[in-house]
Amino acid sequence: MNRILRVKEISELLGLSKSTIWRMRRDGLFPAPLKIGPRAVGWRESDVTDWIKSRDRLQ
């Protein structure tokens, strides 16, 4: 099963602020979240993992 990560978890995982994650999302540098409720979004864990792997390949 693919877990859904909230922005706080992603922030802790990546060591980036929540505002930086949202800025990267706005600029197309981070995967789009899924709407999981009227006022809630989250990311598939696999999307975040794939994004991390793609960043590792660039460096």
Summary of the structure (lengths in Angstrom):
residues: 59
radius of gyration: 11.2
end to end distance: 29.7
largest distance: 37.6
contacts: 127
relative contact order: 0.21
helix: 53%
strand: 19%
